[in-house]
Amino acid sequence: MRWEDEYKKRLLTADEALSCVQSNMRVYIQPGCAEPETLVGALIKRAPFVRNVEVVHLLTLGRADYVAPEMAGHFRHNAMFIGGNVREAVNDGRADYTPVYLSEIEGLFESGAMPLDVALIQVSPPDPHGYCSFGVGVDTTMTATKCARYIVAQVNDQMPRTYGDSFIHVSRIDALVESSRRLCELPQVETTDLHVAIAQHVARLIDDGSVLQMGIGGIPNAVLPFLKDRKDLGVHTETVSDGIIPLVESGVVNGARKNFNPRKIILSFVLGTKKLFDFVDNNPLFEFHPNAYTNDPRRIARNDNMVAINSALEVDLTGQVGSDSIGTYFYSGIGGQVDFLRGASYAKGGKPIIALPSTAKGGTISRIVPMLHPGTGVVTSRGLVRYVVTEYGVAYLHGKSIRKRAQALIEIAHPKFREELYEYCERTKWLHHSVAATTAATR
C-alpha cells in the first residue's frame, strides 16, 4: 500500500483518535513547544469514560486540565519534570513526581519499567517519502513512539521540519489528526542587571573553541551577548532558546573546532518562540537526537572543552546543590543538570558550572546556605560540583576541603549574609577560629 493511501486510511478527528484511551492505561504526551494541544484537548473529553489513566510527560507549556481537582479518579499525572501548569497539583498530592536523570527516562520505556499504552505526539506533514518530522521536539518522544502500543499524531503544517534522528514514517502511526495551529511558545525571560553581573563571570570561563550547553532562562540569555568576540564555539546541548540565533548568524557558533560531531549543533529540543522555530526549519546546522543520545555523559565527555552551565535554587557550604525542590515543595525536576555536569567533568578541558543569584525573594534570603533546607533533594552532589558562580564571583570547589569550600562560597555570597554564614562555620568548627577571625576582619 502506498503511504498516501495509509495516511488517508488513518486520518481521524481528534475525538475519534482519542477513543483509543481506555481505563487503567498510561498515556505519554510529547513535551515542550511540541505539545500536541489538539490531542490533549480531546483527551480531556475522555474523562467521563475512563478511570485511573496515568498521564506521563516532562515540562509542557499548554493547559494541563487533567490535573484539575474534578479530574481525580479519571486522570493522574506523573511528572518527570514539573512545570508551572502542574506544580500545584503535584504539591497538593493530586499528581506524582518521578525524579530521574533526563538521559535515563527513555530507558524506563524500553525496559518495561514504565510501559506506555498510548503516545500523543505532534509532527510535520509527511515528505514525498512518507516521513514526518518530530520538529522542535525529539526529546524522549521518538523512543516513546517505539515503545507505545498505539501512536496518535497531530499533523501540523506549522511544525518545522528538522534534521537528525528526527523522523517517523506514516506507516508507524496508528491515527492521524490534522490540526493547523501555532506551536506552544516559551517567551524570552527579561534580562536583568543581576543576570548580566552573573553572566560576565560565566563568560570569562568560556574560551575560543568551547562547546556549550546553556539551557534557558535569564542567566544563559545574558551570557550569550558576552560571547560575540569568541571564535569557533560549538554546541552540544539538550535545548537552545532564541538567544542562539545571533551567535549563529554572526559566525561565532560554527562548530569548526568540535572534535565530536563537528560543524553541527547537537540538541534534542528547542524552547523558544516562532522566530526560533523558523530558524531551525530545514536548517542542516541543527541536528536533533533523542535525549538518551544528547544527555549521555559518555557522549558529552567526547567534546573537548565542554562547558556546561546549569542553575540551582540553593547551594550549601559543602557544595551540595538543590535544584528540583525548595524544602519539601517540589518545584521542577532533575532534568539534564547531572548528565551535563558529569559529562563536562569527564571532558578534556571541561568546565561544569552552577550559576545562580546570591539571593532570592527580593534579596531577603541567601541562596548560599549553611545547609540545604530540610526536605530539599540533593540533585548534584558535593563531589561533582566544580564551579559555582554568583554576581559576586566564581568559587572553584573541586579537590577542596570543606573548610576551603565554605570560605570560597562565603566570598561569593551576598555581603549581608556573610557574617551569619561565618558564624555557622564557627559553630560547626569548619573554619579555624583564627582563620575565620582574620577573614572577617578583612571584610
Steps between C-alpha positions, in 0.01 A plus 500: 500500500630847411568722800248753366229237523610403851486865601142545378392174660631607842368857489251561784351781705666566834204354691501187285874456541492539880235231537801266522560621856337262744498462877824400675719603208818709507504786248818684396479862380776659292640785712626855451411713200398184312207420730206377285237731648218383274549142620531608863165679469340182365659299781326718757167422332562132573484562875136386549578171327825396671643431846856490629676623187860604572624796295880510469716780367778748565452879495199605292398855415130462425198442720515201730133462587550132585646613836190700597341382827186381318714265290594291804425135438502553123855624440812514713810675375852365551753779441856417406569874502258736672374804315298790632178353359520190724705623799201569723349158427826321582538678831131453585539125453277487191795416273827314535864593444761249380856629548719358225796608288382619160747260336332203670130568435492316169653198671187478715288468185731252334550275802130473577542670836260766369307339213305737277158422360441815293738772376355837400742682271517792255680480167548682173308391189664207320765558235482335156630178657240488778725618783375748758740704715478531877595861438587707806493205741667163451578490877367173650223477241665297226574222749147529640360431152720191471367365828133608508234252388302770318617830347276800433662784304384857462616598150563873498610694194652758737741245649854558368683224322826433681799280422677223685336199661170682469263300281215253522332333202125527451476120506609498866221733612164348593283813485559837331325823593553808285510826692656823377589715802787698650738303716530563870760770558729575794535879519849633557577590861587866554872543562566694820812675631539207740503251213759713322725511806494120528541458125818705493667260742374195308613640165858533627509121536413446133794491260520491122405156373292410806196274459196633685199369686309793639135423544242778522420791726632840599860400570563305174334779302727752669815294436455473123556870417835486685619235257488713187879529489561126535601281209384157386265415785311173479176377657411161646193546714154373585332826396555851365292816507476806276829636632696257283386668178731806496804288591432269206428785261821680599710185458602481865328162529618288208632181661821523299720380787266233632676166512168312540225565245685800354313782327170387652287634785401182680175534693179323593234773507457875487313725742427840356284703267391477138817685403702203623262247344547669163877506550532124554255415221691312227827626653764226467724666761262371769511125555228366730536178701314331785600603852654158557757609241550869576505454877716190519795616716734274301409677177510843662851421627621440144478875443831661591458831688140420591342779707176406676309785664209413727299679767394415852264608775763487775850375575621408848844574639626150421401533133176301497257633241122514535328550165167320491337589832481770764491297818218252450338717232569338163582769247645360176704186441846352466495553125838491329704680765689199630537348153682807371698582813628143508576501128683833520700380800622201297577705188851616417508866604139477618337750734183405693338818633213574739386862461244665726414834663636538851154575642130430445167661593614853435829456679342383825653151504839364398536230236840413646387323816661327799302187415229423250152562635352187662340284235695650211629235264869495409494502121874554452726355767787686660742263331391604150490877542787693343414867439230697684431850369295788643505872426784526754742272324610141437567230760700198383428204728653191339757334721440751779445414865176590676681792665626638169165438330317691769742791475471514121120488505469762772709734285242481219198522733318831539698719745207541738486124560873431531520566872235243589662249264833550679326463835352168389846379401633603840234295673568196285878554532532489121717812516781534746435792737806695397431449131140613534597798714771609260268469200217678678731788593581557134137520391 
